[in-house]
Amino acid sequence: MNKPPFRLEQLDHIVLRAYDLPLMQAFYCDVLGCTLERRQDEIGLVQLRAGSSLIDLVSIEGKLGRHGGKGPGTEGHNMDHLCLSVAGYDEAAILAHLKAHGVRVGEIGSRYGAKGEGPSIYLFDPQGNMVELKGPPAT
């Protein structure tokens, strides 16, 4: 079997369709520490820096968002979850921070990721998308 003529490096970006763009931007910036990379209001796109990757938010009512059809709801979501690798993983401090922001937290445990088995916390953004904060692999 032939190998592709390229090598994958990392997740470049993920695109989330959003009903409330300002609310989602506030969550990803204020709670998770993303920063605003750029806006393209004419097409309903906000791009947030998440380490070396981007999280793009697309308004469901915007030019790009309308191409995706009906928005996510109780029975249908944008995705299963996105996972963000976290440096300085301190579970107690992270949980206190999430609680202070009223974030709904899911299961906490050890899970396998790109760098191996290690601690992780599932949480939910304001639109119900599941986000995993993944610590370093266990030594």
C-alpha positions as a Markdown table, in Angstrom:
| # | Residue | x | y | z |
|---|---|---|---|---|
| 1 | Met | 0.0 | 0.0 | 0.0 |
| 2 | Asn | 1.3 | 3.4 | -0.9 |
| 3 | Lys | 1.8 | 6.1 | 1.7 |
| 4 | Pro | 0.4 | 9.5 | 1.1 |
| 5 | Pro | 2.9 | 12.1 | -0.3 |
| 6 | Phe | 2.6 | 14.1 | 2.9 |
| 7 | Arg | 2.9 | 13.8 | 6.7 |
| 8 | Leu | 0.1 | 15.0 | 9.0 |
| 9 | Glu | 1.4 | 17.4 | 11.7 |
| 10 | Gln | -1.4 | 18.5 | 14.0 |
| 11 | Leu | -5.0 | 19.6 | 14.0 |
| 12 | Asp | -5.1 | 22.9 | 12.1 |
| 13 | His | -8.6 | 24.1 | 13.0 |
| 14 | Ile | -12.1 | 23.0 | 13.8 |
| 15 | Val | -15.3 | 24.8 | 12.7 |
| 16 | Leu | -18.2 | 25.0 | 15.1 |
| 17 | Arg | -21.6 | 26.3 | 13.8 |
| 18 | Ala | -23.1 | 28.6 | 16.5 |
| 19 | Tyr | -26.5 | 30.1 | 17.2 |
| 20 | Asp | -25.1 | 32.8 | 19.5 |
| 21 | Leu | -21.6 | 33.9 | 18.2 |
| 22 | Pro | -20.8 | 36.4 | 21.0 |
| 23 | Leu | -21.8 | 33.8 | 23.7 |
| 24 | Met | -19.6 | 31.1 | 22.1 |
| 25 | Gln | -16.7 | 33.6 | 21.6 |
| 26 | Ala | -16.9 | 34.6 | 25.3 |
| 27 | Phe | -16.9 | 31.0 | 26.4 |
| 28 | Tyr | -13.9 | 30.0 | 24.3 |
| 29 | Cys | -11.9 | 33.2 | 25.2 |
| 30 | Asp | -12.9 | 33.9 | 28.8 |
| 31 | Val | -13.2 | 30.3 | 30.1 |
| 32 | Leu | -10.7 | 28.4 | 27.9 |
| 33 | Gly | -8.2 | 31.1 | 27.2 |
| 34 | Cys | -8.5 | 31.4 | 23.4 |
| 35 | Thr | -7.7 | 34.7 | 21.8 |
| 36 | Leu | -9.3 | 36.5 | 18.9 |
| 37 | Glu | -7.3 | 35.8 | 15.7 |
| 38 | Arg | -9.6 | 37.6 | 13.2 |
| 39 | Arg | -13.2 | 38.3 | 12.3 |
| 40 | Gln | -14.9 | 38.1 | 8.9 |
| 41 | Asp | -18.3 | 39.6 | 9.8 |
| 42 | Glu | -19.4 | 39.6 | 6.2 |
| 43 | Ile | -19.5 | 35.8 | 6.2 |
| 44 | Gly | -20.3 | 35.3 | 9.9 |
| 45 | Leu | -16.9 | 33.9 | 10.9 |
| 46 | Val | -14.8 | 34.4 | 14.1 |
| 47 | Gln | -11.5 | 32.7 | 14.3 |
| 48 | Leu | -10.0 | 32.0 | 17.7 |
| 49 | Arg | -6.4 | 31.1 | 18.5 |
| 50 | Ala | -6.1 | 27.9 | 20.6 |
| 51 | Gly | -2.3 | 27.3 | 21.0 |
| 52 | Ser | -1.0 | 26.4 | 17.6 |
| 53 | Ser | -4.5 | 25.6 | 16.3 |
| 54 | Leu | -7.7 | 27.6 | 15.5 |
| 55 | Ile | -11.3 | 27.2 | 16.6 |
| 56 | Asp | -13.5 | 28.8 | 14.1 |
| 57 | Leu | -17.0 | 29.9 | 15.0 |
| 58 | Val | -19.5 | 30.3 | 12.2 |
| 59 | Ser | -22.9 | 31.9 | 12.8 |
| 60 | Ile | -25.7 | 29.6 | 11.7 |
| 61 | Glu | -27.4 | 32.7 | 10.2 |
| 62 | Gly | -24.3 | 33.9 | 8.4 |
| 63 | Lys | -23.3 | 33.3 | 4.8 |
| 64 | Leu | -21.1 | 30.2 | 5.7 |
| 65 | Gly | -23.4 | 28.9 | 8.4 |
| 66 | Arg | -26.5 | 28.7 | 6.1 |
| 67 | His | -24.6 | 26.2 | 3.9 |
| 68 | Gly | -24.6 | 23.6 | 6.7 |
| 69 | Gly | -28.4 | 23.3 | 6.8 |
| 70 | Lys | -30.4 | 23.0 | 10.1 |
| 71 | Gly | -28.4 | 23.8 | 13.2 |
| 72 | Pro | -27.5 | 21.4 | 16.0 |
| 73 | Gly | -30.1 | 20.7 | 18.6 |
| 74 | Thr | -31.1 | 18.3 | 21.3 |
| 75 | Glu | -30.9 | 15.3 | 19.1 |
| 76 | Gly | -28.2 | 16.4 | 16.7 |
| 77 | His | -24.8 | 18.0 | 17.5 |
| 78 | Asn | -22.0 | 19.6 | 15.5 |
| 79 | Met | -19.6 | 16.8 | 16.6 |
| 80 | Asp | -18.9 | 14.3 | 19.4 |
| 81 | His | -16.2 | 16.4 | 21.1 |
| 82 | Leu | -13.1 | 18.4 | 20.5 |
| 83 | Cys | -10.0 | 17.8 | 22.6 |
| 84 | Leu | -7.6 | 20.6 | 23.7 |
| 85 | Ser | -4.2 | 19.6 | 25.1 |
| 86 | Val | -3.5 | 21.6 | 28.3 |
| 87 | Ala | -0.1 | 22.6 | 29.6 |
| 88 | Gly | 0.1 | 23.1 | 33.4 |
| 89 | Tyr | -2.7 | 20.7 | 34.0 |
| 90 | Asp | -3.9 | 21.1 | 37.6 |
| 91 | Glu | -7.2 | 19.3 | 38.0 |
| 92 | Ala | -8.3 | 21.1 | 41.2 |
| 93 | Ala | -7.5 | 24.5 | 39.8 |
| 94 | Ile | -9.2 | 23.8 | 36.4 |
| 95 | Leu | -12.3 | 22.5 | 38.1 |
| 96 | Ala | -12.5 | 25.6 | 40.4 |
| 97 | His | -12.1 | 27.8 | 37.3 |
| 98 | Leu | -14.8 | 26.0 | 35.4 |
| 99 | Lys | -17.1 | 26.2 | 38.5 |
| 100 | Ala | -16.5 | 29.9 | 38.9 |
| 101 | His | -17.7 | 30.4 | 35.3 |
| 102 | Gly | -20.7 | 28.2 | 35.7 |
| 103 | Val | -19.5 | 25.6 | 33.2 |
| 104 | Arg | -21.2 | 22.2 | 33.1 |
| 105 | Val | -18.6 | 19.6 | 33.8 |
| 106 | Gly | -18.9 | 16.0 | 32.6 |
| 107 | Glu | -16.8 | 12.9 | 33.3 |
| 108 | Ile | -13.3 | 13.2 | 34.7 |
| 109 | Gly | -10.8 | 10.4 | 34.2 |
| 110 | Ser | -7.8 | 9.1 | 32.4 |
| 111 | Arg | -8.1 | 8.8 | 28.6 |
| 112 | Tyr | -5.9 | 8.0 | 25.7 |
| 113 | Gly | -4.9 | 10.9 | 23.4 |
| 114 | Ala | -2.3 | 11.9 | 20.9 |
| 115 | Lys | 0.5 | 11.9 | 23.5 |
| 116 | Gly | -0.7 | 8.8 | 25.4 |
| 117 | Glu | -2.8 | 8.0 | 28.4 |
| 118 | Gly | -3.4 | 10.8 | 30.8 |
| 119 | Pro | -5.9 | 12.9 | 32.8 |
| 120 | Ser | -8.8 | 14.6 | 31.1 |
| 121 | Ile | -11.9 | 16.6 | 32.0 |
| 122 | Tyr | -15.0 | 16.7 | 29.8 |
| 123 | Leu | -17.0 | 19.9 | 29.8 |
| 124 | Phe | -19.7 | 21.6 | 27.7 |
| 125 | Asp | -19.7 | 24.9 | 25.9 |
| 126 | Pro | -22.9 | 27.1 | 26.0 |
| 127 | Gln | -24.3 | 25.3 | 23.0 |
| 128 | Gly | -23.8 | 21.8 | 24.4 |
| 129 | Asn | -20.7 | 20.8 | 22.4 |
| 130 | Met | -18.5 | 18.6 | 24.5 |
| 131 | Val | -14.9 | 19.8 | 25.0 |
| 132 | Glu | -12.1 | 17.7 | 26.5 |
| 133 | Leu | -9.2 | 19.3 | 28.4 |
| 134 | Lys | -6.4 | 16.8 | 28.1 |
| 135 | Gly | -3.4 | 16.8 | 30.5 |
| 136 | Pro | 0.0 | 15.3 | 29.8 |
| 137 | Pro | 0.6 | 11.5 | 29.6 |
| 138 | Ala | 1.0 | 9.8 | 32.9 |
| 139 | Thr | 4.6 | 9.0 | 33.7 |
